[in-house]
Amino acid sequence: MTIPAGSARRFDIRVLYRRCVILLVLLGLAAGCATAPLPSAPQAPCRDPRTVYAVNHGKHVGLVIDAAGLAAALPALSDPLREKEYVEIGWGDLRYYQAEEKNIVMPLSALFLPTAAVLHVSAFRGPPEQYFPDLEVIALRVEQAGYAGLLRHVVDSFSRSGEGEPILTGPGLYGRSWFYRAEGAFHACNTCNTWMANALARAGYPVSPRTITSSGLLKQLRANSPELCFQVTEDKAPPTPGGGN
């Protein structure tokens, strides 16, 4: 069947118009969500340091922390995390994150309408740089007090059943991993990177807790020395584990 040239042009124009509208709306949402970066805070030699890691997955930044520490703070995860050194945590849209086949409609609908969230929990042994050999891994030094705040943010992000247990929703994406229901709602102003930024803000890092993109978050992290620490202040603690809901 031959499609008339005029019809093809009209189709192309409609597709182009639709894409332009989506782009303009997304730019408007980004502008509405944006806030001025937090003032740069001075770094100082660490007194009682802990190391956490940011893993650059492209559009999403994962958080790697000590597996034993998470198991101690959330005993229900003791068996899944047994004999593992580290755990990577990611927070995101329930439907898109867990979908076996993803399409552009899923993330767009999640941006426009608040949706339920999940946590992706991946446990592993060995240095994070070796477990994610093809990804950028940024080591971040935090004080023990800051690490405690970050860990509390992670623990509080797990939704609980009536018995107080984390709610498992399915197997994870790679290695030894799982999905759990999470607190908070995913939307344009509260993304996976917003959750990560809030976790690091709890640890004392002067990142904007309203960060929505991975590029914006990584730019802030790369600017800091991995050998020094920030001091934790109460006003850096975000109000909710979901990141501003």
C-alpha positions in Angstrom: 0.0 0.0 0.0 1.4 3.4 -1.0 0.9 6.3 1.4 0.4 9.7 -0.4 3.3 12.1 0.1 1.0 14.7 1.6 -0.3 12.3 4.2 3.2 11.3 5.2 4.1 15.0 5.6 1.0 15.6 7.7 1.8 12.6 9.8 5.4 13.8 10.4 4.2 17.2 11.4 1.8 15.7 13.9 4.5 13.5 15.4 6.9 16.5 15.5 4.2 18.7 17.1 3.5 16.1 19.7 7.1 15.7 20.6 7.6 19.4 20.9 4.6 19.7 23.2 6.1 16.9 25.4 9.5 18.6 25.4 8.0 22.0 26.4 6.0 20.5 29.2 9.0 18.6 30.5 11.1 21.7 30.4 8.3 23.6 32.3 8.2 20.9 34.9 11.9 21.0 35.3 11.9 24.7 35.8 9.1 24.4 38.3 11.0 21.8 40.3 14.3 23.5 40.2 15.7 25.4 43.2 18.9 27.2 43.8 21.8 25.0 44.8 22.7 24.9 48.4 25.6 27.1 49.3 29.0 25.4 49.0 30.1 24.1 52.4 33.7 23.7 53.3 35.2 20.3 53.6 37.5 19.2 56.4 39.6 16.2 57.4 37.3 13.3 58.5 37.2 12.5 62.2 35.2 9.2 62.1 34.7 8.5 58.4 32.5 6.0 56.5 32.5 5.5 52.8 29.4 5.3 50.6 29.2 5.1 46.8 27.2 6.7 44.0 26.8 4.5 40.9 26.1 6.3 37.7 23.5 4.2 35.7 22.9 7.0 33.2 19.5 8.5 34.0 19.6 7.1 37.5 22.2 7.2 40.4 22.3 4.3 42.8 23.4 4.4 46.4 25.9 1.7 47.8 26.2 1.2 51.5 27.4 -1.4 54.0 25.2 -4.5 53.9 25.8 -5.4 57.5 24.8 -2.0 58.7 21.5 -2.1 56.8 20.7 -5.6 58.0 21.3 -4.5 61.6 19.0 -1.5 61.2 16.4 -3.5 59.4 16.6 -7.2 60.7 14.1 -8.4 58.2 16.8 -8.1 55.5 19.3 -10.2 57.5 18.8 -13.3 55.5 18.8 -11.7 52.0 21.9 -9.8 52.9 23.7 -12.6 54.6 27.4 -13.0 53.7 27.3 -9.9 51.4 29.5 -6.9 51.9 27.5 -4.2 50.1 24.0 -3.3 49.1 23.0 -1.0 46.3 19.7 0.8 46.8 17.6 2.6 44.2 14.2 4.3 44.5 11.8 4.7 41.6 8.5 4.4 39.9 6.9 1.0 40.7 5.5 0.2 37.3 8.5 1.4 35.1 11.2 0.1 37.4 9.9 -3.4 37.5 8.7 -3.6 33.9 10.3 -6.3 31.8 9.5 -4.3 28.6 9.7 -0.6 29.0 8.3 2.1 26.7 8.2 5.9 26.6 4.6 6.1 27.9 5.5 4.6 31.3 8.0 7.3 32.4 5.9 10.1 30.9 2.8 9.0 32.7 4.8 8.7 35.9 6.1 12.2 35.6 2.7 13.7 35.1 0.8 11.7 37.7 2.2 10.7 41.1 2.7 7.0 41.2 3.6 4.3 43.8 7.3 3.7 44.4 9.6 0.7 44.9 13.1 0.2 46.2 15.6 -1.9 44.2 17.9 -3.7 46.6 21.0 -5.5 45.2 23.5 -7.3 47.4 27.0 -8.2 46.4 30.6 -8.9 47.6 33.8 -7.2 46.6 34.6 -3.5 45.8 31.7 -1.6 44.1 34.1 -0.6 41.3 34.6 -4.3 40.5 30.9 -5.2 40.7 30.0 -2.3 38.3 33.1 -2.4 36.1 31.5 -0.5 33.2 29.8 2.2 35.3 31.1 5.3 37.0 31.4 4.7 40.7 32.1 7.8 43.0 33.4 7.1 46.5 32.0 9.6 49.1 33.4 10.0 52.6 30.9 10.9 55.3 31.2 11.2 59.1 29.7 8.5 61.3 26.9 10.9 62.4 26.1 11.6 58.8 26.1 7.9 57.9 23.6 7.3 60.6 21.2 9.9 59.1 21.7 8.4 55.6 21.0 4.9 56.9 17.8 6.1 58.7 16.7 7.7 55.4 17.1 4.3 53.6 15.3 2.3 56.4 12.4 4.8 56.6 12.0 4.4 52.8 10.8 0.8 53.1 7.0 0.5 53.3 5.9 -2.0 56.0 3.2 -4.6 56.2 0.7 -4.8 59.1 3.3 -6.9 60.9 6.0 -4.3 60.3 7.9 -6.2 57.7 9.2 -4.9 54.4 6.9 -5.7 51.5 8.6 -7.8 48.8 7.2 -7.2 45.3 9.4 -9.3 43.1 12.9 -10.3 41.9 15.4 -7.5 41.0 17.1 -6.6 37.8 20.6 -8.1 38.2 22.6 -10.4 40.5 21.2 -11.1 43.9 18.4 -8.4 44.0 14.8 -7.7 44.9 12.1 -5.1 44.7 10.3 -3.8 47.8 7.4 -1.3 48.2 8.6 2.1 49.1 7.4 5.2 50.8 6.7 8.3 48.9 5.3 9.0 45.4 7.3 9.3 42.2 6.6 12.3 40.0 8.3 15.0 38.0 9.5 16.9 41.1 10.4 13.8 43.1 12.5 11.3 41.1 14.9 8.5 41.8 17.7 11.2 41.9 15.7 13.3 44.3 15.6 10.3 46.7 19.4 9.9 46.3 20.0 13.6 46.8 18.0 13.6 50.0 19.9 10.5 51.3 23.2 12.3 50.8 21.9 15.5 52.3 21.1 13.5 55.4 24.8 12.5 55.4 25.9 16.1 55.3 26.6 16.6 51.6 25.6 20.1 50.4 23.6 18.8 47.5 20.2 20.3 46.7 17.5 18.0 48.0 15.3 19.1 45.0 17.7 17.6 42.5 15.7 15.7 39.8 18.3 14.6 37.2 21.3 12.4 37.4 23.5 14.9 35.6 22.7 17.6 38.1 23.4 15.3 41.0 26.6 13.9 39.6 27.9 17.4 38.9 27.5 18.3 42.6 29.2 15.1 43.7 32.2 15.3 41.4 33.0 18.8 42.7 33.8 17.5 46.2 37.0 15.9 47.4 36.6 12.2 48.1 39.2 12.4 50.9 37.4 15.0 53.0 34.1 15.2 54.9 31.3 17.7 55.5 29.8 18.4 58.9 26.2 17.4 59.4 23.7 20.1 60.3 20.0 19.5 61.2 18.7 21.8 58.5 20.1 19.6 55.8 17.9 16.7 56.8 14.9 16.3 54.3 11.4 16.0 55.8 10.4 12.7 54.2 12.1 9.6 52.8 10.2 9.9 49.6 12.0 13.2 48.9 9.7 16.2 49.5 6.2 14.8 49.4 
